[in-house]
Amino acid sequence: MSIIILIVLLSQIWFLSYFYPTQVVRRIDYVLSHCPEKEYPKLYPISVERIKTIKICYQYANYLFIILGLMMISYFTLIVPDYNDHLNILDDLPLLFGLAQMLPLFLLEILSCKHLKLMREQHHQNNRKAELQPRRLFNYVSPVSVAVAVFTYIVFIGFELYLSGLTLTTDVAIKIATVTGVNILFIILVMANLYGKKRDPYQTNAQRHKQTQFVIHSMVFVSIFMTLYIIAHSWVNAYQFNLAEIIINSLYFQVIALFSIGTLLGRFKIEDINFDVYRAEKTSAS
């Protein structure tokens, strides 16, 4: 197997199934050790034992994908006589494996949403504080960034039609519909973050502003990068650059992970989060 392809695939396994999951587990361990349930009951709508079980399942799921990834690379490197004979399988394998690698994080995010929902149900605050500053899109993201995303989308449609000889084939229609659908989903998520209720009922307005800004920036970037990826993917397919397609498919998930979970972990350092809002309320002695 080509050294470049080997390095890129090993990098995908390391980043998506070891490095970032390890950082996530460290954050969970930090909260469990520094914010005990007795002192910070608002953080624990479910038992600590259940949280630890979820953490362990997340760890082992990622360990499994590390083993499967190394087995896959070993097979095509040491057992298959010539991996060039299997390029029709190899070119899409990093993409499919990347989707599988993201599954533990996706399930963890679903459980996190359920965790926050339970926190909201247990939260009883009669005097709610509203934000005085209107929540507008361009308070969180530059108009230039949004314009670049729209321009990239238009270029994508033009490029796909150009490759198909200005004919709306089924393949082109599916690609355009898919990218359009994903962008619509991003718009819905942005609107939910701008105008929806706080996911964390104890979150301060300043922290919510920072989180909303991160989410919108991430959505705009992912929209641009996803569109550029589809353009590059169509280009290598049109000219049958199979080796380049393997690298592009692998780097796609690595870049997405870098500017989503990677940026999140870097921008919202666990040591900087104010956990005092989750402390038990002091009761005055009668």
GUFIDREN-85704 format. One line per 10 residues: number of its first residue (from 1); their letters; for each residue x, y, z of C-alpha. Coordinates in Angstrom, 1 decimal, decimal comma. Layout:
NUM> A> X:Y:Z ~ ...
// end
This chain:
1> MSIIILIVLL> 0,0:0,0:0,0 ~ 1,2:3,5:-0,8 ~ 3,0:5,2:2,1 ~ 0,9:8,3:1,7 ~ -2,4:6,3:1,8 ~ -1,2:4,3:4,7 ~ -0,3:7,4:6,7 ~ -3,6:9,0:5,9 ~ -5,6:5,9:6,9 ~ -3,7:5,5:10,2
11> SQIWFLSYFY> -4,2:9,1:10,9 ~ -8,0:8,6:10,5 ~ -8,0:5,7:12,9 ~ -5,9:7,6:15,5 ~ -7,8:10,9:15,4 ~ -11,4:9,6:15,2 ~ -11,1:6,5:17,4 ~ -8,3:7,4:19,9 ~ -7,3:11,0:20,2 ~ -10,6:12,8:20,3
21> PTQVVRRIDY> -12,5:10,0:22,2 ~ -9,7:10,1:24,8 ~ -10,2:13,9:25,2 ~ -13,9:13,3:25,6 ~ -13,4:10,6:28,3 ~ -11,0:12,9:30,2 ~ -13,6:15,6:30,3 ~ -16,1:13,2:31,7 ~ -13,6:12,0:34,3 ~ -12,8:15,6:35,2
31> VLSHCPEKEY> -16,4:16,4:36,0 ~ -17,0:13,1:37,9 ~ -13,9:13,8:40,1 ~ -14,1:17,5:40,6 ~ -17,9:17,8:40,8 ~ -19,2:15,1:43,1 ~ -22,9:14,3:43,0 ~ -23,4:15,4:46,7 ~ -22,1:18,9:46,1 ~ -23,3:19,3:42,5
41> PKLYPISVER> -26,7:17,5:42,3 ~ -28,0:19,6:39,4 ~ -25,4:17,9:37,2 ~ -26,7:14,4:37,9 ~ -30,3:13,8:36,7 ~ -29,1:10,2:36,3 ~ -26,9:8,2:38,6 ~ -23,1:8,4:38,5 ~ -23,0:4,6:38,0 ~ -25,0:5,0:34,8
51> IKTIKICYQY> -22,7:7,8:33,5 ~ -19,7:5,6:34,2 ~ -21,3:2,8:32,3 ~ -22,0:5,0:29,3 ~ -18,4:6,3:29,4 ~ -17,0:2,7:29,4 ~ -19,3:1,7:26,5 ~ -18,1:4,7:24,6 ~ -14,4:3,8:25,3 ~ -14,8:0,2:24,2
61> ANYLFIILGL> -16,7:1,1:21,1 ~ -13,8:3,2:20,0 ~ -11,3:0,5:20,9 ~ -13,3:-1,8:18,7 ~ -13,0:0,5:15,7 ~ -9,2:0,9:16,3 ~ -8,9:-2,9:16,1 ~ -11,1:-3,1:13,0 ~ -9,3:-0,3:11,3 ~ -5,9:-1,9:11,9
71> MMISYFTLIV> -7,2:-5,2:10,7 ~ -8,4:-3,6:7,6 ~ -5,1:-1,9:6,9 ~ -3,2:-5,1:7,6 ~ -5,3:-7,0:5,3 ~ -4,8:-4,7:2,3 ~ -1,1:-4,2:3,2 ~ 0,1:-7,7:4,1 ~ -2,3:-10,2:2,7 ~ -3,7:-8,8:-0,6
81> PDYNDHLNIL> -1,0:-9,2:-3,3 ~ -1,8:-6,0:-5,0 ~ -4,2:-3,4:-3,5 ~ -4,5:-1,7:-6,9 ~ -6,8:-4,7:-7,9 ~ -9,2:-3,6:-5,1 ~ -9,3:0,1:-5,7 ~ -13,1:-0,1:-6,4 ~ -13,5:-1,2:-2,8 ~ -10,7:0,9:-1,2
91> DDLPLLFGLA> -11,8:4,2:-2,6 ~ -15,1:4,3:-0,6 ~ -13,9:2,3:2,4 ~ -12,4:5,3:4,3 ~ -15,8:7,1:3,9 ~ -17,9:4,1:5,1 ~ -15,4:3,4:8,0 ~ -15,4:7,1:8,9 ~ -19,2:7,0:9,3 ~ -18,9:4,0:11,5
101> QMLPLFLLEI> -16,2:5,8:13,6 ~ -18,5:8,7:14,2 ~ -21,3:6,5:15,5 ~ -20,1:6,3:19,1 ~ -19,9:10,1:19,3 ~ -23,3:10,4:17,6 ~ -24,8:8,1:20,2 ~ -23,1:9,9:23,0 ~ -24,6:13,2:21,7 ~ -28,1:11,7:21,7
111> LSCKHLKLMR> -27,6:10,6:25,3 ~ -26,3:14,0:26,2 ~ -29,5:15,6:24,8 ~ -31,5:13,2:26,9 ~ -29,4:14,1:29,9 ~ -30,0:17,8:29,4 ~ -33,7:17,1:28,9 ~ -33,8:15,5:32,3 ~ -32,0:18,5:33,8 ~ -34,6:20,8:32,3
121> EQHHQNNRKA> -37,4:18,6:33,7 ~ -35,9:18,7:37,2 ~ -35,1:22,5:37,0 ~ -37,7:24,7:38,7 ~ -36,9:28,4:38,5 ~ -39,7:30,8:39,0 ~ -37,7:34,0:38,3 ~ -36,3:33,5:34,8 ~ -33,9:36,0:33,4 ~ -34,3:37,0:29,8
131> ELQPRRLFNY> -31,5:38,3:27,5 ~ -31,9:41,9:26,7 ~ -29,8:41,7:23,6 ~ -31,7:40,4:20,5 ~ -30,2:37,2:19,1 ~ -29,5:37,9:15,5 ~ -27,5:35,7:13,1 ~ -24,8:38,3:12,2 ~ -24,1:38,9:15,9 ~ -22,5:35,5:15,9
141> VSPVSVAVAV> -21,1:35,0:12,4 ~ -19,6:37,3:9,7 ~ -21,9:38,0:6,7 ~ -18,8:37,2:4,5 ~ -18,7:33,7:5,9 ~ -22,4:33,2:5,1 ~ -21,9:34,7:1,6 ~ -18,9:32,3:1,0 ~ -21,2:29,3:2,0 ~ -23,9:30,4:-0,5
151> FTYIVFIGFE> -21,4:31,1:-3,2 ~ -19,8:27,7:-2,7 ~ -23,2:26,0:-3,0 ~ -23,9:27,8:-6,3 ~ -20,5:26,8:-7,7 ~ -21,2:23,2:-6,7 ~ -24,4:23,2:-8,7 ~ -22,8:24,7:-11,7 ~ -19,8:22,3:-11,5 ~ -22,0:19,2:-11,3
161> LYLSGLTLTT> -24,1:20,4:-14,3 ~ -20,9:21,1:-16,2 ~ -19,5:17,6:-15,6 ~ -22,8:16,1:-16,8 ~ -22,9:18,2:-20,0 ~ -25,5:20,6:-18,6 ~ -27,9:17,6:-18,2 ~ -29,7:17,0:-14,9 ~ -29,0:13,3:-14,6 ~ -30,3:11,2:-11,7
171> DVAIKIATVT> -26,8:11,1:-10,1 ~ -26,5:14,9:-10,3 ~ -30,1:15,4:-9,0 ~ -29,3:13,1:-6,0 ~ -26,1:15,0:-5,2 ~ -27,8:18,4:-5,4 ~ -30,8:17,2:-3,3 ~ -28,5:15,7:-0,7 ~ -26,4:18,8:-0,3 ~ -29,5:21,0:-0,3
181> GVNILFIILV> -31,1:18,8:2,3 ~ -28,1:18,9:4,6 ~ -27,9:22,7:4,3 ~ -31,5:23,0:5,2 ~ -30,9:20,9:8,3 ~ -28,0:23,2:9,2 ~ -30,3:26,2:8,9 ~ -32,8:24,5:11,1 ~ -30,1:23,8:13,7 ~ -28,8:27,4:13,5
191> MANLYGKKRD> -32,4:28,8:14,1 ~ -32,9:26,4:17,0 ~ -29,7:27,6:18,6 ~ -30,6:31,3:18,0 ~ -34,2:31,3:19,1 ~ -34,8:28,0:20,9 ~ -34,7:27,4:24,6 ~ -31,5:26,8:26,4 ~ -30,5:23,2:26,3 ~ -28,8:23,6:29,7
201> PYQTNAQRHK> -31,2:25,4:32,0 ~ -28,3:26,5:34,3 ~ -26,2:27,9:31,5 ~ -25,3:31,6:31,8 ~ -26,2:34,0:29,0 ~ -22,5:34,6:28,4 ~ -21,8:30,9:28,0 ~ -24,8:30,4:25,8 ~ -23,6:33,2:23,5 ~ -20,2:31,6:23,2
211> QTQFVIHSMV> -21,8:28,2:22,5 ~ -24,2:29,6:19,9 ~ -21,3:31,3:18,2 ~ -19,4:28,1:18,1 ~ -22,3:26,1:16,7 ~ -23,1:28,6:13,9 ~ -19,4:29,0:12,9 ~ -19,1:25,2:12,8 ~ -22,3:24,8:10,7 ~ -21,1:27,4:8,2
221> FVSIFMTLYI> -17,6:25,8:7,9 ~ -19,0:22,3:7,6 ~ -21,4:23,5:4,9 ~ -18,6:25,0:2,9 ~ -16,2:22,1:3,4 ~ -18,9:19,5:2,6 ~ -19,7:21,3:-0,6 ~ -16,0:21,5:-1,6 ~ -15,6:17,8:-0,8 ~ -18,5:16,8:-3,1
231> IAHSWVNAYQ> -16,9:18,9:-5,8 ~ -13,5:17,2:-5,3 ~ -15,2:13,8:-5,1 ~ -17,0:14,4:-8,4 ~ -13,8:15,6:-10,1 ~ -11,7:12,5:-9,1 ~ -14,6:10,2:-10,1 ~ -14,9:11,9:-13,5 ~ -11,2:11,5:-14,2 ~ -10,9:8,2:-12,3
241> FNLAEIIINS> -8,2:9,3:-9,9 ~ -8,9:6,4:-7,5 ~ -5,8:6,9:-5,3 ~ -6,7:10,5:-4,8 ~ -10,3:9,5:-3,9 ~ -9,0:7,3:-1,1 ~ -7,1:10,2:0,4 ~ -9,9:12,7:-0,1 ~ -12,5:10,4:1,5 ~ -10,2:9,8:4,6
251> LYFQVIALFS> -9,2:13,5:5,0 ~ -12,9:14,5:4,8 ~ -13,8:13,0:8,1 ~ -10,5:14,1:9,8 ~ -11,1:17,8:8,8 ~ -14,8:17,6:9,9 ~ -13,7:16,1:13,3 ~ -11,0:18,8:13,6 ~ -13,3:21,7:13,2 ~ -16,2:20,2:15,2
261> IGTLLGRFKI> -15,2:18,1:18,1 ~ -11,6:19,3:18,0 ~ -12,5:23,0:18,0 ~ -15,1:22,3:20,7 ~ -12,6:20,7:23,0 ~ -10,1:23,5:22,4 ~ -12,5:26,4:22,8 ~ -14,5:25,1:25,7 ~ -11,8:23,9:28,1 ~ -13,3:21,9:30,9
271> EDINFDVYRA> -11,1:23,8:33,5 ~ -12,6:27,1:32,4 ~ -16,3:26,1:32,8 ~ -18,1:27,5:35,8 ~ -19,7:24,6:37,6 ~ -20,9:26,6:40,5 ~ -24,3:27,0:38,9 ~ -24,8:23,2:39,5 ~ -24,1:23,4:43,2 ~ -26,7:22,5:45,7
281> EKTSAS> -28,7:25,5:46,8 ~ -27,9:26,7:50,3 ~ -30,7:26,5:52,7 ~ -31,0:29,2:55,4 ~ -31,2:27,9:59,0 ~ -34,6:28,5:60,5
// end
